Amino acid sequence: MRRSGGLRTLESALIRSGLGPVAGVDEAGRGPSAGPLVVAACVLPPKPLPALAALDDSKKLTEAVREELFPVIQRLALAYQVVVIPAWEIDSIGIHVANIEGMRRAVAGLDPVPGYVLTDGFRVPGIPVPSLPVIGGDASSAGIAAASVLAKVTRDRMMVELDEQFPGYGFAAHKGYNTPEHNEALQRLGVTTEHRRSWRNVRETGRVATDTAYAG
């Protein structure tokens, strides 16, 4: 339980101070030029559980471990909420605003309402309970780590589905990030409805996918 227990230092201190339950919030998909932004909030039980001993920052976990943890987190969490913000909304309000809005929506969807919220990296105004931004939070807070797994697995699965809807872009492999393969496909096939048109590499592509199923 060393890793799982170590991740709970922040939550334990807050709960001992009477500020629980504590929610962790994190997102997946800030950087990609295609696909949604996915934000998750999660409230874990106050004590470490053996079934979550492998919990860590989702970026440090293999895909197989994330997939194993995903249903366990859903089953054991006192509450969780996952919010999906599509590419068109990101283009409309900007990625930072979309991230903050997604975190607000995720917290608002929790039942029971948390007494305190830990967010990964930056302050989120508008959360109706006390909150604290934690630099590198997904590596130091169990709740944030759990939220990061929920967000990452949800988004990765969506990108695999988009790979079937838009064949040729390689979404299942690169998950919408700006790899050479993705940029080559953009130039060859054009921009789909799932691309973020405010991103420079998408905007400079200069053409929409010719297949009417891709165009928007």
Salt bridges, closest charged atoms under 4 A:
ASP56 OD2 - ARG3 NH2 2.80
ASP57 OD1 - LYS59 NZ 3.33
GLU67 OE1 - ARG157 NH2 2.59
GLU89 OE2 - ARG105 NH2 2.65
GLU101 OE1 - ARG104 NH1 3.10
GLU101 OE2 - ARG105 NE 3.01
ASP138 OD2 - LYS59 NZ 2.90
ASP156 OD2 - ARG66 NH2 3.71
ASP156 OD1 - LYS152 NZ 3.33
GLU184 OE2 - ARG188 NE 2.90
GLU204 OE2 - ARG200 NE 3.93
